[in-house]
Amino acid sequence: MKKIAYIPFLISVVIIACNGNEPGKDGDGSTPPPPVIPYTVVNTYPHDTTFFTEGLEFHQGQLFESSGSGSSEAGEPGAYPSAFGITDLKTGKVSIKAELDKKTYFGEGITFFKDKVYELTYKNLVGYVYDAGTFKKIKEFPLHTATNEAWALTHDSVNLIMSDGSNNLYFLHPDSLRVMYQVSVTDNHGPVPNINELEYVNGYIYANQWLTPYIFKIDAVSGKVVGRLDLTNIDNEIKSKYPESREMNGIAFNPSNNNLFITGKLWPFIYELKLQ
């Protein structure tokens, strides 16, 4: 009887210790929270408010963006394109290069690796590979994740890196598209859920957390969160100027000046940030 009574008590203590802390407080009393990364907004650009942003990435000096067919306020399916293309920073409009049937497929993250473009779909459990020059589809590949969903893509020098809305990061071989290994994202509170859009930069993965104004800087080897961008001010500004906008989603690193470009679903602006 003592064992039966003790185990639930122990589980409840662990749950409280991992999840019951206030933001900014130590998770276990000994591990400090990741430091906040200061930034300045150096530019703003127009953004297409018909794009339900799922991915953002620079390739050969051009900014590419992907969109999913999210529902409208009226709840109609397929209200936005499931597509990706080149974003014009002067107008915000996207020149679409590849498009899926939005009634069937919810487009998700994209990434360019060598001479190919890889695109995910949300719950269809299929991904697509395109020629990076012509944007013609080369093949399809199955997706396998713990959540049976696929959210975002980036890559390091060897593998593709995929998120699925949990705290897992999946490292995929770019040719076989098989999962080579996984890394779990953690901070001082423990596992970090809802990891969404990804951008790999010099050994770190920048990832926004779904439905929050935060971008985490993650060590790509250990999965440990080593820094955090708090974009609450930008998020509040967007919502006040354009109430139809949805959550922040979209991170792109510009190698020409080392700045981050961020936006969100149906946002009217793209922001260029210089990290301090």
N, C-alpha and C positions, 0 to 999 in steps of 0.2 A: 504493500500500500504506500510506503514512503517513496518508492521509486516512481510509482504512477503519479503521485502528487507532486513530486519534485520536478519531473521533466517538463510539464506545461509551464511551471513557474520559471524554469530556466529559459525556455523558449521565449516567454513574454519579456524577460529581462533583455535577451539578445535583440528582440525586435525593437524595444524601446531604445536601446543603445545605438542601433544602426539607423533608425528612421525618425526618432522623436526629437532630434536636436533642432534648435532654431538655426536659420541661415546665418552663416558666418561664425558659428560656434564650433568648437572642436567636437569631432564625432565620438572620440573615446577618451577625451581628457588629456591625451598625450600627443596625438597627431595634429599639427596645425592645419587650418584650412588652406587651400591653394591661394596664393596672393592674387589680388586684383591687378590686371594689366592696364595701365593708363593708356589712353589713346586720344588723338585729336581727329576731328572730321576735317579733311583737307579739300574735299569736293563733293558735290551732289550732282546727280545726273537724272534725267527723266527715266521712268520705267513703265513698261507696258502693263496697264492695270487689267488686261485680259489674260495675263499669264499667271497661272497658278504655280508659282516657282517651286521646283523640286531640286534643281541642280544649277550650279554656276561655276564656270571654269574658263581661264584664259588658255588659248592655244594659238601659237604663232602670232601673238600680238592682238588677237581678236577675242572678244568676250562671248562665250557661248552660254546659252541658258536652256534648260529643259523645263517643261510644264506637264502637270498631270490634269486629268479631266475632273477636277473637283466639282462638287455640286454647287449650284447657285443658292442664293438666299431662299428661293422658292423650293429648294430641294430637288431640282431637276438634275438627273445624272448627266454627266458629259457636258457641262456648261462651258468648259474651257478646253483648249487643245491639249492632246497628249502628243507632244512634239518637242524637238529641239532645233535651235538655229543660232544665228549670229545676232547679238544685240547691238544696235546702233546707239552709242552713248550720247549722240546729239539729239536723237528723237525718242529713244527708248523702245522703238519698235524692233521686233524680232523678225529677221529674214529666215523663215523656216527651211531647214535642210532635210529633215526626215520627220514623218508623222505617222502615228498609229491610229487605228480606228478607236475613237474616244468612247464609243458605246461599249466596247469590249475591253479595252486596255487603259489602265491608269498609268501613264508614264511617270517614271521616277528619276533617280539620279543618273548622271552621265559622267564619263571621264575619257580623255584621250590618252592612249598609250601607244607609243611608236607610231605605226601607220594605221591604227584602228580607233574607232569610237565604240565605247561600250555603253549600253543603255539598259536600265532595269525597269521592270513593271512591278506594281504594288502587290497585288494578290494573285496575279496570274501564274506566278512561279516560273516565269520565263524571262530571259534576257536576250538582247540583240547585239550583234556585232556588225559594224558598218565600216566601209573603207573611209579613211579620214580625208581622202582627197575628193572622192566623188559622192560620198554619203550613200552609196548603194549598199543594201543589206547583204552581208556575207553569209551569216548563219544565225541560228537561234541556239540558246543553251538553257538547261534546266537550272532552277535556283533552289537551294536547300538551306533553310534557316530554322532556328528554334521557334520563331514566331509565325512561320509560313508566310512571311512578308519580306519585301526588299525595299529599302528606303533610299540609300545614297551610295555613291561611289567616289573613290579617289584612287591614287596609286602611289607607291614608292618607286624605287629604281628596279624592282624585281616583280612585285605582285600588285594585283588590284586589291583594293580594300573596300569592304562593303559593310553597311550597317543594316539592322533589321528592326529598329525601334526598341531594342532591349539595351543592355550594357555590353553586348558582344560586338566585336569587330572581327570580320572574316577576311582572311588573306587568301585570295584566289590566284591560281596560276593563270597567266593571261592567254595561254594557248589551250590547255585542257579545260579551263574554267572550273576546275575542282578546288574545293577548299583545302588549302595546305595546312593551315592552323588557325586558331582563334586567340584573341587577346580580350580580356575583360577589363572594362573601364571602371576605375575606382577612385574615390577621393577619401577625405577624412571621415565621411559618413559611411563609407562602404561602396557597394555597387552604385553606379550612376545610370539611372534608367533613361529611356527615351532619347538615346543618341541618334541624331538625324543627319543632316547635311554635313559632308566631310570635305576637308582640304588638307593635303599633306604638304608640309613645309619644313625642309631641312631636319628631318628626324622627328618631327612632331606632327600630330594630327589635330587640326582645329575642327571642332564639332559643335554645332548648335544643339541645344536640348529642346526638343519639341514642346511648344506651348510656353516657353520661358524666353526672356530677353538675354539669355546667357550663351556665350560661346566658350567652350573649354579648350585649353591647350593641353594635349595628351601626349605623354611619352609613348612613341609608337612601339617600343619594345616591351615595356612593363605594363602599359595601360594606365599608369598613374597620372591623374590630373595635376599638372604643375603650375597652372595659372588659369585665370578666368577673366573674360571680358564681360562687363556689366553694361548692356546696351539699353537699359531701362529708359533713359532720356530719349533716345532715338525712337524706341518703340512707342512711347507716349506721344511723341511728336507726330508720328505717322497716324496713329489712331485718332488724334484730334483733328488732323487735316483731311483724313480720308477714312471715315468710319467703316467703309466696306472692306478695308484691308484685313487680312488674316495674319497668322503668326509669321514671325521672322523665319526665313529659310533661304539660304543661298550664301555661300562663302567662296570667294575666288581670290587667289594670291596672284598679284601682278609682278612677275620677276623683273620687269624693267625698272621698278622703283621700290620693290619690297613692301608695297601697301596691300591691304586687304579691301576687297569690295564686298559689300553685304547688301542684301535686300530681303524681301519677303513676298509671300503669296498676295498678289493683287496690290502690291505697294506702288505708290506713285513715284518713288525715288529709289535710286541706288546710291549708297553712301561709300565714299572712299576714305578709309581710315589709315592713319599712320600710327603704328604702335610705338609706345615709348620704351 
